[in-house]
Amino acid sequence: MPPKKQANKSDPKRGENGDEPVLQAVVLADSYNRRFEVLCLDQPRILLPLCGIPLLAYTLENLSHSKVKQVFIFCGVHADKIREFVANSPFNRLLDIQCLASQTARTGGDALRELDDMGVLNPENPFILVHTPIVSNYDISQMIDAHRKRRETDKNLIMTMGVGRGGRQHPEAPIMMVHPPSSRLLHYSLNPLSPAQKHVAFPSQLFLDPWPPTIDEYEIWSGTNPASQQGGYRDLGIDICEADVPALCTENFDYHDLRRHFVNGVLTSELLGKHINVHVVGDETPEDPKERRAGSGRYVERVRDTRTYGEITQDILRRWVFPLVPDIGVHGTESYELRRGNVYIAHDNVILSRTTTLQGPLLIGARSVLNNNTRIVQTTLGRRCLVGANTTIISSYIFNNVNIGDDCFLDECMIGNNVTIGDGAHIGKGALIGDGVTIGAGVKIPMFARIGREPYRPEGWDSDDEEEPEREEGLKQLNLDILGSQSKGFFWPTEEEESAEDSDDEGEDPFEHPRNKRLLQLGRRLSNLSVSTVSLSTLSIASSDEDEGSYDSDDSELPDLGLGDLNLAGGPSQAFYTECQSSLERAYAEGHSIENAGLELKTLVMGYNSGIDAARQQVVNFFMGKITLDGGMANILADATKIWARWGGMAVNLSRDLSDIALDIQTFCVHNEEHIPYFGLFLRALYDSDVVDEDALIEWRSLTAARGEGAKVDEKAGYLEAFAKGKQYVDILEDMESDDDNDEDEDEDEDSE
């Protein structure tokens, strides 16, 4: 721990006046996950730039306006970089900032145990705990005031959790049971978006023996539902804590995650007798702007993954976080000029070609150069970036000292510091390119790929560990095949491939399930999720109405997602469909390869912002139209199998789930009734041509949409008729596979005898 700078500032018990306690804050600099790791080989996540400003600066700016005087930054990796930033930061003059480094803390619970052991926190005064970097114009001292007021009537209150109302849907949303009059939290559980939970379980004692007897109403708060007009609630990752919190972590070494373990441990323990409250940010702020405290807003968001990184960046550029906007900035940051359309250009030597097209909101950092015919859309460019001629960058986040060549296309990706991208390169949606990587000319980086300067190392990797020769050779060949000889970098597994553990185990974090992790990535879309309008609402133990007390969440189960899409509320334009039809006709007539035909379609998807679903449906409709219905069932099956064996790869490359292809073909048959009798044959053609497997067809059979749910009234009968034809084939296929498995088991038994 660094030496304390001034006696009056380092004393945790008294402020400068000697009578008012100093308000302390603890910032956890480590995320305790690997979501940004490919971008953090040279710097900690908390120093990643967002709109050209380190994330830590936003957090310190907010704390300095929230009456905080002393900040403890608890850090592990790259602690020296954080100390250097603090030493050179103007916040060092506003706050007493101390960096506390640890190489042993692996969780938030470990961090609080070490803080408790250091004895730096004032046991007589609550402190603010910030879990992850925040961007906010909200005065957190209002939470402190509310916490103190509630503690006057409840001495067992040890924590107040910050909760936001509404906001975007996010894959990491909790379900909370709350007693509204007292704001007491009664239950907290994690509710990942995928795999969706079929039921919500609440401890029975909450209903059988409520505390106190006056509690006769319970509200269930869940995450934002796109079908709800009122929105839901989100955990802000900001807590007001008494000294009991780190002390309880010290006493209970199984408290690791501060939500799954600590909060649930306190709520379910009768022996502890401690309570946790929630505070809804903004509820204490008067609606009349004239009555609001100066500088007090309601915006609070935390950067917890690449998805929220992109969303918060766009919020800042749209001025939703005022006064934290580039043209005003935070302490010690460079200045920007605000132009029409929320376009921010740094004042320091930015060179824009006369033929450059800028479509905001966007930000161009100091000393950056944009050449002829460049097109920049909703993007941030850091300092000293060079963009070559005829290059298009859409919804991407470029750090500092990046050189991008001519004729490149970058779509919704993140590019680290000191990266070089060669002429003609294509960077796919959701890709993360780490610091110091070089992408060769003409290289096409797949969607959601991660490229690091150094080889990927799994959790717990030791430098003495040796790679398996076959695996090492395979990785080298993969790098050579996709990156080429001119590139310098290494492919990393995608985020959902990092862990193969079964997250159904109680010890695993359901938010880290591979299917949920991929929804946390930049470029994924949740807008096309089919959701129920049924929400978890107020429960009252005094009511005898069964419907009022129902809290089963079966109806709100959400399907799994793979690749996201870019859905506009009004759907793709007619021009997209016309271009798509022309592209498919050229590919079919000229015999293009699947790779080239697919690349042309994806370019149309990006250019028209149309979404991969619309493109896949066009592919299915086009090639289904090429299947002749003459000559009997054998000829129809042969023709369909030939078509899908040749062109099915295009539909596969545009699918989040292979069952989507079967559903699209079913929709085509419903719209072209003469095809309905042969729908089972079309599914067999998909299977025989290896476009889909048995699991995908079984998944299709389980979809409610396949039975016509949500279809127009006059189309539902068609869906049901086609479903009956398709189900018959899938049932037979499933029985055949089952018989084959039984035969193999019998053969193995005979061999063993």
NUDREN-546034 format. One record per residue (C-alpha): x negated, y, z; residue in one letter. Coordinates in steps of 0.2 Angstrom, whole numbers, padded with zeros to 4 digits, always signed. Layout:
BEGIN
XYZA...
END
This chain:
BEGIN
+0000+0000+0000M-0007+0017-0005P-0011+0030+0009P+0003+0041+0014K+0001+0058+0006K+0009+0070+0019Q+0014+0067+0037A+0031+0075+0035N+0035+0065+0019K+0028+0048+0024S+0037+0047+0041D+0052+0036+0037P+0062+0042+0052K+0062+0061+0050R+0063+0073+0035G+0054+0089+0033E+0065+0098+0045N+0061+0085+0058G+0079+0081+0062D+0087+0074+0046E+0082+0056+0042P+0073+0054+0025V+0084+0045+0012L+0074+0030+0005Q+0075+0020-0011A+0068+0004-0016V+0066+0000-0035V+0063-0018-0040L+0051-0015-0055A+0051-0034-0060D+0066-0042-0068S+0062-0059-0063Y+0067-0066-0080N+0058-0066-0097R+0070-0057-0108R+0058-0043-0113F+0042-0053-0111E+0037-0052-0129V+0037-0033-0128L+0028-0033-0111C+0011-0041-0113L+0003-0024-0111D+0015-0015-0100Q+0029-0019-0087P+0047-0019-0092R+0050-0003-0082I+0039+0007-0092L+0046+0002-0109L+0051+0018-0118P+0070+0022-0121L+0072+0037-0132C+0054+0040-0130G+0054+0041-0111I+0049+0027-0099P+0063+0018-0091L+0056+0022-0074L+0057+0040-0077A+0076+0039-0079Y+0077+0030-0063T+0066+0042-0053L+0076+0057-0061E+0092+0050-0055N+0085+0047-0037L+0077+0064-0036S+0095+0072-0039H+0103+0060-0027S+0094+0067-0011K+0081+0053-0011V+0064+0059-0003K+0054+0043-0003Q+0054+0029-0016V+0046+0012-0014F+0042+0004-0031I+0040-0015-0028F+0030-0022-0043C+0021-0038-0048G+0014-0039-0065V+0005-0023-0072H+0005-0014-0055A-0010-0004-0061D+0000+0003-0075K+0014+0008-0064I+0002+0017-0052R-0006+0026-0066E+0011+0032-0072F+0016+0038-0055V+0000+0047-0052A+0002+0057-0068N+0021+0059-0067S+0029+0076-0062P+0040+0066-0050F+0025+0063-0039N+0027+0082-0034R+0046+0079-0030L+0046+0062-0022L+0035+0052-0010D+0032+0038-0022I+0023+0022-0015Q+0019+0007-0026C+0020-0009-0017L+0011-0023-0027A+0014-0042-0024S+0008-0057-0034Q+0018-0069-0024T+0036-0062-0025A+0046-0072-0038R+0063-0066-0034T+0073-0052-0027G+0074-0061-0010G+0055-0063-0010D+0053-0044-0013A+0065-0040+0002L+0056-0052+0013R+0039-0044+0009E+0047-0027+0012L+0053-0032+0029D+0036-0039+0033D+0028-0022+0028M+0039-0012+0040G+0040+0003+0029V+0059+0005+0029L+0068+0015+0042N+0079+0003+0053P+0090+0017+0058E+0095+0023+0041N+0102+0015+0026P+0092+0014+0010F+0096+0013-0009I+0091-0003-0018L+0090-0002-0037V+0089-0020-0045H+0084-0015-0062T+0080+0002-0071P+0095+0013-0072I+0101+0027-0083V+0113+0038-0074S+0120+0056-0071N+0129+0050-0055Y+0124+0056-0038D+0121+0040-0028I+0121+0050-0012S+0140+0049-0013Q+0138+0031-0011M+0128+0034+0005I+0141+0045+0012D+0155+0033+0009A+0144+0019+0016H+0141+0029+0032R+0160+0033+0034K+0165+0015+0032R+0152+0009+0044R+0159+0021+0058E+0174+0009+0058T+0165-0007+0054D+0148-0009+0063K+0146-0026+0055N+0145-0018+0037L+0127-0021+0031I+0129-0017+0012M+0139-0007+0000T+0138-0013-0018M+0140-0001-0032G+0154-0005-0045V+0159+0003-0061G+0176+0004-0069R+0178+0000-0087G+0164+0000-0099G+0159-0012-0112R+0161-0031-0111Q+0145-0040-0106H+0141-0058-0104P+0135-0056-0086E+0152-0051-0077A+0156-0056-0060P+0173-0060-0052I+0176-0051-0036M+0190-0053-0023M+0192-0036-0014V+0204-0029+0000H+0207-0012-0008P+0212-0002+0008P+0196-0006+0016S+0185-0009+0000S+0179-0025+0009R+0172-0038-0003L+0179-0055+0001L+0172-0066-0013H+0159-0065-0027Y+0156-0077-0041S+0147-0076-0057L+0158-0077-0073N+0147-0080-0088P+0155-0077-0105L+0148-0094-0112S+0151-0107-0108P+0167-0100-0101A+0173-0106-0084Q+0190-0115-0085K+0195-0111-0067H+0191-0098-0054V+0189-0106-0037A+0192-0096-0021F+0188-0102-0003P+0205-0108+0005S+0201-0099+0022Q+0203-0082+0013L+0221-0086+0011F+0224-0097+0027L+0215-0086+0040D+0213-0068+0033P+0203-0055+0043W+0209-0044+0050P+0228-0049+0051P+0232-0033+0042T+0224-0039+0026I+0240-0044+0016D+0234-0040-0001E+0220-0046-0012Y+0214-0039-0029E+0204-0050-0041I+0192-0039-0051W+0184-0046-0066S+0174-0040-0081G+0180-0029-0095T+0192-0038-0107N+0193-0031-0124P+0212-0034-0124A+0215-0024-0109S+0219-0006-0110Q+0213-0002-0092Q+0196-0012-0093G+0188-0021-0079G+0174-0019-0066Y+0156-0021-0068R+0142-0024-0055D+0130-0009-0056L+0115-0017-0048G+0114-0002-0035I+0116-0007-0017D+0117+0003-0001I+0108-0008+0012C+0106-0008+0031E+0090-0014+0038A+0099-0031+0041D+0098-0035+0023V+0079-0038+0022P+0079-0045+0039A+0092-0058+0034L+0082-0062+0019C+0067-0065+0031T+0078-0077+0041E+0085-0086+0027N+0071-0092+0015F+0084-0099+0003D+0090-0082-0001Y+0082-0079-0018H+0095-0071-0030D+0103-0056-0022L+0120-0060-0029R+0121-0079-0030R+0112-0082-0014H+0112-0067-0002F+0129-0060-0006V+0138-0077-0006N+0128-0082+0009G+0134-0067+0019V+0152-0069+0013L+0153-0088+0017T+0144-0088+0034S+0155-0086+0049E+0140-0087+0060L+0132-0071+0053L+0148-0061+0055G+0142-0048+0043K+0152-0039+0030H+0149-0032+0012I+0159-0018+0004N+0161-0011-0013V+0161+0007-0019H+0169+0011-0036V+0158+0025-0044V+0169+0040-0049G+0183+0037-0037D+0177+0050-0025E+0174+0063-0039T+0189+0075-0041P+0197+0075-0058E+0197+0094-0059D+0180+0098-0067P+0179+0114-0057K+0180+0104-0041E+0166+0092-0045R+0149+0093-0038R+0136+0102-0049A+0127+0089-0060G+0138+0075-0054S+0143+0063-0068G+0150+0046-0069R+0139+0037-0081Y+0129+0022-0073V+0121+0009-0083E+0106-0003-0081R+0094-0010-0094V+0095-0028-0090R+0093-0035-0108D+0090-0030-0126T+0109-0028-0129R+0111-0015-0115T+0094-0007-0121Y+0102-0003-0138G+0119+0002-0130E+0112+0014-0118I+0101+0022-0131T+0116+0025-0142Q+0125+0033-0127D+0110+0045-0123I+0110+0050-0141L+0129+0053-0141R+0126+0064-0126R+0137+0053-0114W+0123+0054-0101V+0122+0073-0101F+0111+0082-0095P+0099+0067-0098L+0098+0070-0117V+0083+0072-0128P+0084+0091-0131D+0085+0094-0112I+0076+0078-0107G+0068+0074-0090V+0053+0081-0081H+0037+0082-0091G+0044+0074-0107T+0042+0081-0125E+0055+0093-0132S+0067+0089-0146Y+0078+0100-0158E+0096+0094-0159L+0103+0095-0177R+0120+0091-0184R+0126+0073-0182G+0116+0070-0165N+0100+0070-0175V+0085+0074-0163Y+0068+0079-0171I+0053+0082-0160A+0046+0100-0161H+0028+0093-0163D+0023+0091-0181N+0036+0079-0188V+0035+0078-0207I+0051+0073-0216L+0051+0071-0235S+0065+0081-0244R+0072+0065-0250T+0074+0057-0233T+0091+0052-0227T+0095+0054-0209L+0111+0047-0202Q+0113+0050-0183G+0113+0047-0169P+0095+0045-0171L+0078+0052-0164L+0061+0055-0172I+0046+0056-0161G+0032+0069-0162A+0019+0068-0176R+0029+0055-0186S+0029+0055-0205V+0044+0049-0216L+0040+0047-0234N+0051+0049-0250N+0068+0040-0251N+0067+0033-0233T+0084+0030-0225R+0085+0031-0206I+0102+0026-0198V+0106+0026-0179Q+0087+0023-0175T+0074+0029-0163T+0056+0032-0169L+0042+0034-0156G+0027+0045-0157R+0015+0044-0172R+0025+0033-0183C+0023+0032-0202L+0037+0026-0213V+0033+0022-0231G+0043+0026-0246A+0060+0018-0251N+0061+0010-0233T+0078+0008-0224T+0079+0006-0205I+0096+0003-0197I+0100+0003-0179S+0082-0001-0173S+0071+0004-0159Y+0053+0008-0164I+0040+0012-0151F+0024+0022-0153N+0010+0021-0167N+0020+0010-0179V+0015+0009-0197N+0029+0003-0209I+0025+0001-0227G+0035+0004-0243D+0051-0004-0248D+0054-0012-0231C+0071-0016-0223F+0073-0016-0204L+0090-0021-0196D+0094-0019-0178E+0077-0024-0171C+0064-0019-0158M+0046-0015-0164I+0033-0013-0150G+0018-0001-0150N+0004-0002-0162N+0013-0013-0175V+0009-0013-0193T+0022-0019-0206I+0017-0022-0224G+0025-0017-0240D+0041-0026-0244G+0044-0034-0227A+0061-0038-0221H+0064-0038-0202I+0080-0048-0197G+0093-0042-0185K+0089-0045-0167G+0071-0048-0170A+0058-0043-0157L+0040-0039-0163I+0028-0037-0149G+0014-0024-0147D-0001-0026-0159G+0007-0038-0171V+0004-0036-0190T+0017-0042-0202I+0010-0045-0219G+0017-0038-0236A+0033-0047-0242G+0036-0057-0226V+0054-0060-0221K+0056-0061-0202I+0072-0072-0198P+0086-0065-0187M+0083-0065-0168F+0065-0071-0170A+0052-0066-0158R+0034-0062-0163I+0020-0060-0150G+0002-0055-0152R-0003-0070-0141E+0004-0088-0142P+0020-0091-0131Y+0016-0098-0114R+0030-0107-0104P+0035-0103-0086E+0021-0109-0075G+0008-0112-0089W-0009-0114-0083D-0025-0108-0093S-0032-0126-0090D-0017-0134-0099D-0021-0140-0116E-0008-0139-0130E-0003-0156-0138E-0013-0157-0155P+0003-0161-0165E+0013-0147-0157R-0001-0134-0159E-0003-0139-0177E+0015-0137-0180G+0015-0120-0173L+0001-0115-0184K+0010-0122-0199Q+0026-0112-0194L+0016-0096-0193N+0008-0099-0209L+0024-0104-0218D+0034-0089-0212I+0022-0075-0207L+0009-0079-0221G-0010-0077-0220S-0010-0058-0219Q+0000-0057-0203S-0007-0057-0186K+0005-0064-0173G+0013-0080-0166F+0031-0086-0167F+0039-0087-0150W+0055-0098-0146P+0071-0088-0146T+0078-0083-0129E+0090-0097-0128E+0077-0110-0133E+0066-0105-0118E+0075-0116-0105S+0083-0133-0108A+0089-0135-0090E+0107-0139-0087D+0114-0123-0079S+0129-0133-0072D+0118-0137-0057D+0121-0126-0042E+0103-0121-0041G+0103-0113-0059E+0109-0096-0063D+0124-0098-0075P+0120-0081-0083F+0103-0090-0089E+0112-0104-0098H+0106-0104-0116P+0123-0101-0123R+0125-0086-0112N+0107-0079-0115K+0109-0078-0133R+0124-0066-0131L+0112-0055-0121L+0102-0051-0137Q+0101-0036-0147L+0112-0038-0163G+0124-0050-0156R+0143-0045-0156R+0157-0049-0144L+0170-0039-0154S+0177-0054-0163N+0180-0065-0147L+0198-0071-0146S+0203-0066-0128V+0219-0068-0119S+0229-0052-0113T+0232-0061-0097V+0221-0054-0083S+0217-0058-0065L+0228-0046-0055S+0233-0042-0038T+0237-0057-0026L+0248-0054-0011S+0249-0068+0003I+0266-0059+0008A+0274-0063-0009S+0283-0079-0013S+0282-0077-0032D+0271-0090-0039E+0267-0080-0055D+0261-0066-0045E+0249-0077-0035G+0242-0086-0050S+0224-0084-0053Y+0220-0099-0065D+0209-0093-0079S+0212-0106-0091D+0221-0094-0103D+0206-0082-0103S+0193-0095-0109E+0181-0088-0122L+0173-0098-0136P+0155-0100-0138D+0146-0088-0150L+0131-0090-0161G+0126-0077-0173L+0135-0060-0170G+0143-0050-0184D+0146-0032-0188L+0164-0030-0187N+0173-0013-0191L+0190-0011-0184A+0197-0009-0202G+0187-0023-0209G+0175-0023-0224P+0179-0011-0238S+0186-0018-0255Q+0169-0013-0263A+0161-0026-0252F+0172-0040-0258Y+0169-0034-0276T+0150-0035-0274E+0151-0051-0265C+0161-0059-0279Q+0149-0053-0292S+0134-0059-0282S+0142-0076-0281L+0146-0077-0299E+0128-0073-0304R+0121-0086-0292A+0133-0099-0298Y+0130-0095-0317A+0111-0093-0316E+0108-0107-0303G+0100-0096-0290H+0092-0105-0275S+0101-0105-0258I+0088-0094-0251E+0089-0080-0264N+0108-0081-0266A+0109-0080-0247G+0097-0065-0246L+0107-0055-0258E+0123-0058-0248L+0115-0054-0232K+0109-0038-0240T+0127-0034-0244L+0132-0038-0226V+0120-0025-0220M+0123-0012-0233G+0142-0012-0230Y+0142-0016-0212N+0154-0030-0215S+0150-0045-0204G+0144-0062-0208I+0162-0069-0205D+0168-0060-0220A+0153-0065-0231A+0155-0084-0226R+0174-0083-0230Q+0170-0076-0247Q+0157-0090-0250V+0170-0103-0245V+0184-0096-0255N+0173-0094-0271F+0166-0112-0271F+0183-0120-0266M+0190-0111-0281G+0177-0121-0292K+0184-0138-0286I+0196-0146-0299T+0211-0154-0293L+0213-0165-0308D+0209-0184-0310G+0215-0191-0294G+0208-0191-0276M+0191-0200-0281A+0187-0187-0293N+0192-0173-0282I+0181-0180-0268L+0166-0182-0280A+0169-0164-0287D+0170-0157-0269A+0155-0166-0263T+0145-0161-0278K+0149-0142-0275I+0146-0142-0256W+0130-0153-0258A+0123-0139-0270R+0130-0123-0261W+0135-0128-0244G+0119-0121-0237G+0125-0103-0240M+0140-0106-0229A+0129-0114-0216V+0117-0099-0215N+0132-0087-0212L+0140-0097-0198S+0139-0095-0179R+0146-0113-0178D+0148-0126-0191L+0166-0128-0186S+0169-0111-0194D+0167-0118-0211I+0180-0131-0209A+0192-0118-0202L+0188-0107-0217D+0192-0121-0229I+0208-0124-0220Q+0213-0106-0221T+0209-0107-0240F+0221-0122-0242C+0235-0113-0232V+0233-0098-0244H+0233-0110-0259N+0246-0123-0255E+0242-0135-0269E+0226-0139-0259H+0234-0143-0243I+0237-0162-0247P+0218-0164-0250Y+0211-0155-0235F+0206-0172-0227G+0196-0175-0243L+0187-0158-0242F+0182-0161-0224L+0175-0178-0229R+0165-0169-0243A+0158-0157-0230L+0152-0172-0220Y+0146-0183-0235D+0136-0168-0241S+0128-0165-0224D+0135-0147-0222V+0144-0152-0206V+0141-0166-0194D+0153-0176-0183E+0152-0164-0168D+0157-0149-0179A+0172-0158-0186L+0177-0163-0168I+0175-0145-0163E+0186-0140-0177W+0199-0152-0171R+0199-0144-0154S+0202-0126-0160L+0219-0119-0156T+0216-0108-0172A+0216-0125-0182A+0234-0128-0176R+0239-0111-0182G+0239-0101-0166E+0238-0083-0170G+0243-0086-0188A+0257-0077-0197K+0274-0084-0194V+0276-0089-0213D+0258-0098-0212E+0260-0108-0197K+0268-0123-0205A+0254-0123-0218G+0241-0124-0204Y+0250-0138-0195L+0252-0148-0211E+0233-0146-0216A+0228-0149-0198F+0237-0166-0198A+0228-0171-0214K+0211-0166-0207G+0214-0173-0190K+0218-0190-0198Q+0200-0190-0206Y+0191-0184-0191V+0200-0197-0180D+0194-0211-0192I+0176-0204-0192L+0176-0203-0173E+0182-0221-0172D+0169-0227-0185M+0155-0218-0175E+0161-0226-0159S+0161-0244-0167D+0143-0241-0174D+0137-0236-0156D+0145-0252-0149N+0137-0263-0162D+0120-0255-0158E+0123-0258-0140D+0127-0277-0143E+0112-0279-0154D+0101-0272-0140E+0109-0283-0128D+0105-0298-0139E+0087-0293-0142D+0085-0291-0123S+0091-0309-0120E
END
